[in-house]
Amino acid sequence: MSEKTSVLPCRKAFSEALFELAKEDRDIVVLTSDSRGSASVENFAEHLPGQFIDVGIAEQNLISIASGLAGCGKKPFVFAPACFLSTRSIEQIKIDVAYTNRDVKIIGVSGGVSYGPLGSTHHSLEDIAFMRAIPNMTVILPCDVNQTKALVKSLVSYNKPAYIRMGRNPVENVYDENIFFNIGKANLLSDGADATIIATGEVVKTAYDAALILRDKGIYTRVIDMHTVKPIDEEIIIESARKTEFIVTVEEHNIKGGLGSAVAEVLIRRLPVKMYIAGIPDEFSITGSQKEILEHYNITPEGISNIVLKELRRG
Amino acid sequence: MEGIDISFLENKAKEIRRNIVDMIYHSGTGHIGGSLSSTDILVTLYYKILRIDPRNPVWTDRDRFILSKGHSVEGYYTILADLGFIDREELKTYCKFNSRLTGHPTVKIPGVEANTGSLGHGLSLGVGMALAGKMDKKDYKVYVLMGDGEQAEGSIWEAAMCAKHYKLDNLIGIVDRNKLQIGGPTEYVMSLGDLSAKWASFGWEVVEVNGHNISQLVTVFESVPVKYNKPTLILAHTVKGKGVSFIEDKPEWHHKIPTSEEYTRMIRELNQEDDNVREDIGSAV
């Protein structure tokens, strides 16, 4: 666990890391739907124009073109706001990417409620559910800049369709530099016997901070970074259920169909234990800054630690 | 394919039409009208125009063909079998349990470039393949066969705009303009108006052709790209159900399955040597 902080958003780190690889690998192609700024891919437009395609505001076309490129041996990385990619393009993702099983990387930026005040048109709180329900898809949410850089290296040699969701705003680092990203294998950030907190994406930091609050009260929790929501790391979930008997999941997503559901699917089949799914309730979110929205729904270190405290008191 | 003459192609088209009717009758499923309207286009492409190698379906320099109107699959499968991409015997599994010859094509079948069936995807996929060809400085061409009812899909026009923007003169769109869709005449369901003008206004070079005149089709296909730096749209005027007089231009034959009596009549007509010799049923069309 790093104490270092970063002021970079993950999307920027992703683009920078990919740019370095793309200079050496001419088959890497970046596509966007007029989102070169929000996706931080201006560097491709400027310095690698032969590996950059802007299709304009046309998200359906965007994904199918990427599939056509992949069918001819290219390695397309598609960048656009997660809210549009995961809804406007969903049939193209289902058919042209997943059903056809082509190596297309779908990079949803400014995900969750990170476009806060712009309203629900710009929130993506159902993307994990949508993507998870499509066969052949891998679903990954990195939590910080260092992990994002490591993810890019792993993704380039991962020849399968994948959806990556990142936020818009700068995040504090959870990880040190030069870590290895093992797709499908969750990371145990801290261990304990009282409860387990499983989080994905940029709220992993929130989960970790909740564990620190609890530790001050003498309560020890396992904190798991479930960066890969699909395929999910079943073994670490079962191991946690054996050790702690209470599991809280934390996600910047509707409480239906996301990480919590994915964890519950494993538990109900193999080792049911009591769970709490923390996330955005099934409603069109209140607006405000990302921070204000998450606070409103108690996706904060205090909010998560209170869930654990309440359960342990009851127990 | 050098040395292939027009009469060979015309006879091949008749053979493929008989196969289409056979497959649909015996499997009890399929889209007969649009398969018959696109037969001459498919035959011209596969036996005369496309640079392909059935022994090496993933040859990197091959021309790409995408059946965007993925429901017109029976003629497509028959041709792939006839050319040796798949075994002829496999055609008998069409739409049967666990067959890869599903009602809409997928890349599990050698020679198939895209999973189609949901309309409006093919042209965008073709744009991707044509862009890859330009990036890699390859000289292959990409052909996309669309339906006319399919023209209502907005994504087609996203792709049309993009193909012009990126100067994809290696991309050829073909519209099987049979003027009918599942709900009736295209002009009744969602009027297309002047389709030629629409494509031209998107910056495509438009060529109109009789989609059942193989000699014309060959001439047109051999002339593309018509204009340097511009994608080509071939507007092929066709008749839905072409080749079987009593189903021609009948909306209900979009995906109707023939009875045994109708099947016999269809085969009898398709066996006629001369197109003018037909049963006197539905001849008013």
Interface residues (C-beta under 8 A of the other chain):
Chain A: V29 G50 Q51 I53 V55 G56 A58 Q60 N61 I63 S64 I65 A66 S67 G68 L69 A70 G71 C72 G73 K74 P76 E91 Q92 I95 D96 Y99 T100 N101
Chain B: T60 T106 V107 E113 A114 N115 G117 S118 G120 H121 S124 L125 G126 V127 G128 M129 A130 L131 A132 G133 M135 D136 G154 S155 E158 A159 M161 C162 H165 Y166
